[in-house]
């Protein structure tokens, strides 16, 4: 109930952007106004008004958080891109190259969903990162992204980096560099926990996840779902995955895959199937979630439907087997988890 200078807030909290809001109530209706403000100059970046009928205030809160959060992510991203161009040339040029590297990495994920298992986009991403770091060696996000290219190639059957200890060592070195440069970068923290999980240092990975959560209780990342699952905390993995679904509707399909995996491990096959169906609907040629969907349906007794999905994956990758291809790719999961998934896959008709 007092006027607040957002520039003062920015200085006190050490933040560049503030979401400011107000509410007015009339009878059984409430009006909420939200605006995103740049604390450096007090300028308005975005504003919106929401009118709702008060029936369940908690539902309204959840709805508005789910609506506003992805909008803020987009608006802040745009504002940061514009801000980067006001830096000295070597700075914004490096950041521009970094964004191109991010696009190349996203393009790999899109091609993977089309059953195109090629490392060309990752190689392109690495080349851009090298160009970026030549201009700006201290750009932590670039080192973190580089680490991500190594964990991706380590986990995917693309080339000789697959399950190669040297590749994982490079992933660890890159993300440790990122954290030395930006110790509070939570994206780098998520990648660090991810690498530790692959190294089967599960307790340390989970500790890093808890550390990131303590730093910012509202930050989430798809890798946290995987880290919690590998630490034997499937319930917590589900909570992480559901939180990400709620606050970021644009999260990558891999996030929903790990949420489906966590539900499968817990024996919630119906929920797993629902989540995996969402992925299959949006990426019909993505074999990885389709196999788990087939396993989920088989566990639900829907064998005919399961066989349809498995038949498609075998058309795309006829030589794929559980023992040769699936089990080696998930060494970070616990043995009992792998056994449950394996049993479901065998029941669906996949060759062991």
Secondary structure as the mmCIF struct_conf table of DSSP 4:
data_model
#
loop_
_struct_conf.conf_type_id
_struct_conf.id
_struct_conf.beg_label_comp_id
_struct_conf.beg_label_asym_id
_struct_conf.beg_label_seq_id
_struct_conf.end_label_comp_id
_struct_conf.end_label_asym_id
_struct_conf.end_label_seq_id
HELX_RH_AL_P HELX_RH_AL_P1 UNK A 6 UNK A 13
TURN_TY1_P TURN_TY1_P1 UNK A 14 UNK A 14
BEND BEND1 UNK A 16 UNK A 16
STRN STRN1 UNK A 17 UNK A 26
TURN_TY1_P TURN_TY1_P2 UNK A 27 UNK A 28
STRN STRN2 UNK A 29 UNK A 38
TURN_TY1_P TURN_TY1_P3 UNK A 39 UNK A 41
STRN STRN3 UNK A 44 UNK A 53
BEND BEND2 UNK A 55 UNK A 55
HELX_RH_AL_P HELX_RH_AL_P2 UNK A 57 UNK A 84
TURN_TY1_P TURN_TY1_P4 UNK A 85 UNK A 86
BEND BEND3 UNK A 87 UNK A 87
HELX_RH_AL_P HELX_RH_AL_P3 UNK A 89 UNK A 112
TURN_TY1_P TURN_TY1_P5 UNK A 113 UNK A 115
BEND BEND4 UNK A 119 UNK A 119
HELX_RH_AL_P HELX_RH_AL_P4 UNK A 120 UNK A 135
TURN_TY1_P TURN_TY1_P6 UNK A 137 UNK A 138
HELX_RH_AL_P HELX_RH_AL_P5 UNK A 140 UNK A 155
BEND BEND5 UNK A 156 UNK A 156
TURN_TY1_P TURN_TY1_P7 UNK A 157 UNK A 158
BEND BEND6 UNK A 159 UNK A 159
TURN_TY1_P TURN_TY1_P8 UNK A 160 UNK A 163
HELX_RH_AL_P HELX_RH_AL_P6 UNK A 165 UNK A 181
TURN_TY1_P TURN_TY1_P9 UNK A 183 UNK A 184
HELX_RH_AL_P HELX_RH_AL_P7 UNK A 186 UNK A 198
TURN_TY1_P TURN_TY1_P10 UNK A 199 UNK A 200
HELX_RH_AL_P HELX_RH_AL_P8 UNK A 202 UNK A 215
TURN_TY1_P TURN_TY1_P11 UNK A 217 UNK A 218
HELX_RH_AL_P HELX_RH_AL_P9 UNK A 222 UNK A 230
TURN_TY1_P TURN_TY1_P12 UNK A 231 UNK A 232
HELX_RH_AL_P HELX_RH_AL_P10 UNK A 234 UNK A 247
TURN_TY1_P TURN_TY1_P13 UNK A 249 UNK A 250
HELX_RH_AL_P HELX_RH_AL_P11 UNK A 253 UNK A 265
TURN_TY1_P TURN_TY1_P14 UNK A 266 UNK A 267
HELX_RH_AL_P HELX_RH_AL_P12 UNK A 269 UNK A 282
TURN_TY1_P TURN_TY1_P15 UNK A 284 UNK A 285
HELX_RH_AL_P HELX_RH_AL_P13 UNK A 287 UNK A 299
TURN_TY1_P TURN_TY1_P16 UNK A 300 UNK A 301
HELX_RH_AL_P HELX_RH_AL_P14 UNK A 303 UNK A 316
TURN_TY1_P TURN_TY1_P17 UNK A 318 UNK A 319
HELX_RH_PI_P HELX_RH_PI_P1 UNK A 322 UNK A 326
HELX_RH_3T_P HELX_RH_3T_P1 UNK A 327 UNK A 330
TURN_TY1_P TURN_TY1_P18 UNK A 331 UNK A 332
BEND BEND7 UNK A 333 UNK A 333
HELX_RH_AL_P HELX_RH_AL_P15 UNK A 335 UNK A 348
TURN_TY1_P TURN_TY1_P19 UNK A 349 UNK A 349
#
